[in-house]
Amino acid sequence: MDALLTVTNNRLHVLLAPRRGARTLATLLTARLALGEGVQVLDGGNCFDVHGLARAVRRSSPDLEAMLKRVQVAR
């Protein structure tokens, strides 16, 4: 899990995981990248948890609205 938190911005990150853990990992990865310049999420399985993302971002930053504006989701 610590390796997940060392991702860098301006890179392409692909998350391949069993469906059971993919939702949590995608949420944590997206929240971490949103702290930087922003992130674009391509949700091919239609399982991205936007409410979970809001909770994760709120734990990391007091400015929830600005952080969520940095996230773009395409299904």
C-alpha positions as CSV (number, residue, x, y, z in Angstrom):
1,M,0.0,0.0,0.0
2,D,2.9,2.4,0.6
3,A,4.0,2.0,-3.0
4,L,0.6,3.3,-4.0
5,L,1.3,6.6,-2.2
6,T,4.6,7.3,-4.0
7,V,3.0,7.9,-7.4
8,T,4.0,11.0,-9.4
9,N,2.0,13.5,-11.4
10,N,2.4,13.9,-15.2
11,R,2.5,10.1,-15.7
12,L,0.1,7.5,-16.9
13,H,-0.9,5.1,-14.1
14,V,-2.8,2.0,-14.9
15,L,-4.5,0.1,-12.0
16,L,-5.2,-3.6,-12.7
17,A,-6.6,-5.3,-9.7
18,P,-9.2,-7.8,-8.7
19,R,-12.7,-6.2,-8.5
20,R,-12.8,-6.7,-4.8
21,G,-9.8,-4.4,-4.1
22,A,-9.9,-2.2,-7.2
23,R,-12.5,0.2,-5.8
24,T,-10.5,1.1,-2.7
25,L,-7.2,1.3,-4.5
26,A,-8.6,3.5,-7.3
27,T,-10.1,5.8,-4.7
28,L,-6.8,6.1,-2.8
29,L,-4.8,6.6,-6.0
30,T,-7.1,9.3,-7.3
31,A,-7.2,11.2,-4.0
32,R,-3.4,11.2,-3.9
33,L,-3.1,12.4,-7.5
34,A,-5.8,15.1,-6.8
35,L,-3.5,16.7,-4.3
36,G,-1.1,17.5,-7.1
37,E,-2.1,19.1,-10.4
38,G,-5.1,16.9,-11.1
39,V,-6.1,13.5,-12.5
40,Q,-8.2,12.1,-15.3
41,V,-9.9,8.7,-14.5
42,L,-11.1,6.4,-17.2
43,D,-13.5,4.0,-15.4
44,G,-14.0,1.0,-17.7
45,G,-15.8,-1.1,-15.2
46,N,-18.2,1.6,-14.0
47,C,-17.1,1.0,-10.4
48,F,-15.4,4.3,-9.4
49,D,-16.5,5.4,-6.0
50,V,-17.0,9.2,-6.2
51,H,-18.4,9.4,-2.7
52,G,-15.4,7.5,-1.3
53,L,-13.1,9.9,-3.2
54,A,-14.8,12.8,-1.5
55,R,-14.2,11.2,1.9
56,A,-10.6,10.4,1.1
57,V,-9.9,13.9,-0.2
58,R,-11.6,15.5,2.9
59,R,-9.2,13.6,5.1
60,S,-6.2,15.1,3.2
61,S,-7.3,18.6,2.5
62,P,-9.7,21.2,4.0
63,D,-10.6,22.6,0.5
64,L,-12.8,19.7,-0.7
65,E,-14.4,21.6,-3.6
66,A,-11.1,22.7,-5.2
67,M,-9.6,19.3,-4.9
68,L,-12.6,17.6,-6.5
69,K,-12.5,20.1,-9.4
70,R,-9.1,18.6,-10.2
71,V,-10.6,15.2,-10.9
72,Q,-12.2,14.3,-14.2
73,V,-14.0,11.0,-14.6
74,A,-15.0,9.4,-17.9
75,R,-17.0,6.2,-18.0
